[in-house]
Amino acid sequence: METHRAVFTWVQQRLVEAELLKGRTIAIDATTLEANAAMRSIVRRDTGESYEAFLTGLAQASGIETPTREDLARLDRKRKKKTSNKDWTSPSDPDARVTKMKDGRTHLAHKAEHAVDLETGAIVAVTLQGADAGDTTTIVETATAAADQIEDAQADVDEPQALEEIIADKGYHSNQTMIDLDTVGMRSYIAEPDRGRRDWSEEPEAQAPVYRNRRRIRGRRGRRLMRRRGETVERSFAHVYDTGGMRRTHLRGHQNILKRLLIHAGGFNLGLVMRQIFGVGTPRGLQGRLAAAIAAVIALWTLLEDRWTRLGVRRANRLPLFTPGHCFELLPVGT
């Protein structure tokens, strides 16, 4: 893990040199990754009993002596509370947790959380937690990792920029989160859910941080940062997990998966440097540029061919121009 983090930090140092990592304002968001484990393989934490054996016992207790697969499926659908992470675990990947994915399916999954530089779109930090962990509990680890990464990336900078602002959606809003960020001197722009009229008698120390955060997100800059948050963070998710093929993990255990995520995030950050140098940051973008260049050459050749035809220039007087696989006769002799 130390080696992978060192590589990730080295890439961030290249971003600092290219002025593509500021570190002052970051946005935090999370997404779920399907684990490399099947739901049918889960077992009871207390007895080690498989899920199918558990359903068979329930069916026999209800009067069905030899239940079929249809009977077990019918019984499973009628149960109110099917699977709980407190009762069930995966023997092949104990770090995976039962959760509902964005498409509505239930899978064993992990939770990946990104901290992204809002000014440049660079990934500042990546953390991995259980899929059942709430956003209000994981933001502390991700914000700490982001602050450490920013400090390490700017180790050779004379006047390093410290982390000052955190932007997140309403899933990260809680009284304790506001108190913690205010204690360390961090400005928060976290969307606040509609909780109605608040009673501060039990937690009076949270009133001032919550009101300050509310005032900031309602301002012009706060609204602009919230729009920018969705754009930058979702782009990193799309590149690393959807296009990058990591939406379903092929490793098991948080340590192994996180090492792979750090390398993928480092590749995403290198793409920003490539885009600054070459104008494109992905192989697909380079492929599009190559196709556009070939189309431009063909269009130019067609245009010149038509012009020479109208001018009456004979084909024998045109200078052949060699390109891979073709000899295009483009220029008249003597030009």
N, C-alpha and C positions, 0 to 999 in steps of 0.2 A: 504493500500500500504506500509506503514512503517513496518508493521509486516512481510509482504512477503519479503521486501528488507532485513530485519534483518535476516530472515532465510537464504536467499541467501548469505549474508555476513558471517554467521556462517559456512556454508558449505565451503566457500572460505578460512576461517581461518583454517579449517581442512586440506585443500589442502596445505596451507603454512606450517603447521606442518609436513606434509608428503613430503615436498619439491616438490610439484606438481604444484605450482603456482609461477612463477618467476616475471612476470609483467614488464619486460624490453622491450620486443618486442611483439606487438600485430598485428593481422591481422583483418581487418574489411571488411565485405561483407553483402549483404542483400538478402532477398528472399521474395516472395509474399505469403500470406496466404488467402485462399478464405474465405470471410466473411459469417456470418450466416444470410444472407439476399439474396433475389432473385432479379434478374434484372427486372422482370416484376412488382415489387412493387415500383419502383422509381417514383418520382413525380417531377414536375417543382418547382424550388425554388421560383419563383415569384408568380405563381398562384396556386400551389398545384395540378395542373392537372396531372392525371396519364398518363403513356406513351401510353396506348391504346387509351385514349381519345384524346391525342395530335395527334396521327396518324389518327384517325377518322376525326378530324377537317381538317387535310391536305388533306385527300381523298375527303371530301366534297367540299373543296375549289378548287380541281382540276376537279370537275364535277361528282364525284361518290356520289350519294345521299345516298345509303344504302350500304356501303362497307362491304364485307365479310372478313373473316380472311385471305383468300388468297390474296385479294386486299391489305389489310394492310401489309401483309408480303412482297408482291411485291413492294409496295411503300417504305417500310423500307429498302429494299435492294438497291433501286435506289438512296436513299439519300446519299449525299457525307459525311456530318458530322452528325453522328447519335446522339451520347450522349457525353456531356461535363460535367465535374464536376462543372463547373461554373453555369450550367443551371439545373442540375439534382441532386437529393439527395435521400437517402433511409430514409423513415420515421421511420423504425424499428431500423436502425443503422446509425445515422448521421455521424459517424466517418469513415464508409466504403466509398471507392472511386472506381469509374469505372476504370478498367484497363485491359490490355491484359495480360493473364497468359503466362507462358512459353510454354504451348502446343498450343497457338494460340487462345484460347477461351477468350471471354470477360466476366468478372465477377466483382462483387463488392468484393473488397479485401483490405487487410491491408499489410503494409510493415514492416517486422521484420528484425532488423539489429543486427548482432553478432560481438562482439569483442573477439577474441580468442587468448590465449597465444600461441605464435608460437613455444615455446620450449617444452611445455607439452601438448598442445591441450585442456587445460581447458578453459571454457567459462568465460571471465572476466566480460562482461556486455551484457545486452540485452535491446534494445530499440524498441519501436513500433511507427510508423508514418503512415501518410496517404500514400496509394499506389501510388498517383500521385506526391509525393515529390521526388525531384531529389537527387541523391547521394551526390552531392556537398553541399547540404544544410543540410542533415541529419548526415554527418560525424562529424560535430561539436558537436552535442548532444551526439553521441555515444562515441567519444573520451573523452569528459568531464566525462561521466558516467564511462568509463573505468578507468580513472585516479582516480576518487573518490573511486571506488570499490577497486582498488589496495591499496590505502592509508588506507582504513578501514580494509581490510583483513590483513594488516601488522601492525596493531596498537600495537601489543605486541612484535614486532620484534625490536631488538636493532638497527640494521642497515638496515632499509627498502630500497627496490629497487624501485626507481621511474620509471614511464613510460618514455621511451626515443625514441622509434622507432615505426612508424606506417606503415603497408604495406597494399596496396589496389590495385584494378584493375583500368583500365583507366576510368571507369565511374565516379570515384571520383576526377579526375584531373581537376583542374581549376586554374586560376591565383590567385583567392582569397583564395583558399584552401592552395596553396603553401605559400602565404603571412602569413596566420593565423598560420600555423604550424611552420614556420620559426620564427615568432614573439615570440611564447611561448618556443622556443628552442627545438622543436621536429624534429628529423630526419625523413624524409619521403622517402618511397620507393613505389611510386605510379606510375603505368604504364602510359606512356604519349601517347595519341592518335596522329596519324599522321595529323598534321595541316599545313604541308608545312612550308615555310619560315615565321617566326614570325616578326611582326612589334611591337616594344616596345615603340613607341613614345607616346602612350596614357597611358600605364601602365609601366613606367620604373622601378618602385619598384618591379615588379614581375619577372624581368629578372634574377636576381641573384638566387632567390629561385628555379625558374624553371630549370635553368642550373645545380644547385647543385643536385637537385633531378634526373635530367637526367643522370648526371655522376654516381650517386650511383646505379641506376637501371641497368646500362650497365656494372657494375663491376661484378666480380665473385660472391661476397657475395649477391649482389642484385638479380642476376639470381637465386641463390639458395633459397633466401627468397621468391621469387615470386612462385617458384615451391612448396615450403612448404605451402604457403598461400592457394592455391587451395585444397591441401590435407586436412589440418586441419579444415578449415572453412566448406567445403562441408561435412566433416564427422559429424560435429555438426548439420548441417541442416538435414542430413539423420537420425540421431538418434532421434532428438527432434521432427521433423515434419513428416517424412515419417514413420519410425518405431514407433515413439511415438504417432502417430495418431493425430497430430496437424496441418496437412497441411490444413485442413478445420476447422475453429474455431467454437466452439459450444457456445460461449459467444458473447456478444455485448458490444461495448464501449471499448475504448482503455485502460481504467483503469482496467476493469475486465479481458480483454485478457492479458494484461501485467502481472497481478498477476499470471495467469496460466502459462505464459511463464517463469517467474522467478522460479516457482516450478519445471517445467520440466527441465530448465537449471541446477538447483541445483541437481536434480536427475542424470543428465548427469555427473556432476562433481563428485558426490559420486561414480559413476561407475568407475572413474579413481582410486579412493582410493581402491575400491573393487578389481580392477584388480591388483593393487600393492600387496594386501594382499593375495588374493586367486588365482590369475592368470587369472581370468575371471571377466568381468565387466558388463555383461548383462545376463538376465535369459536364453536367447537363447544360449549364450556361455556356461553357466553352464549345460544346457541340452545336449549340444554337448559333454562336458567332461564326463557326466554321461553315455551317450551312448557309448563313447569310453571305459570307464572303464568296462562296462558290456561286451562289445565285447572282451576286453582283457581277462576277466575271462573265457568267453566261449572258447576262443582260447586256453587258458592254460589248461582248462579241457579236451578239445579235444586232445591236444598234450599228456597229461599224460595218457589219456585213451588208446591212440594208443600205447604208450610206455609200459604200463602195459600189454596190449594184447600181444605184442611181447615178453615180459619177462615171460608170462604165469602166472601172479599173478591172483589168483582166486578172483572173485567179493566179496566173503564172507570175505576175508582178508583185504579189503580196508576200511579205516575210512571214514564214511559219514561226509561231511562238509555242514552245514546248511546255506542256503541263503534265503531271503524272497521269499516264493512261491515255492522253489525247495530244494531238498536235493541232492547235487552233491557228488558222491562218488569219492573223489580225492586222498587221501593219503593212502598208505598201513599201516596196523597196525604195530606199533613199530617205525615208523619214526617220 
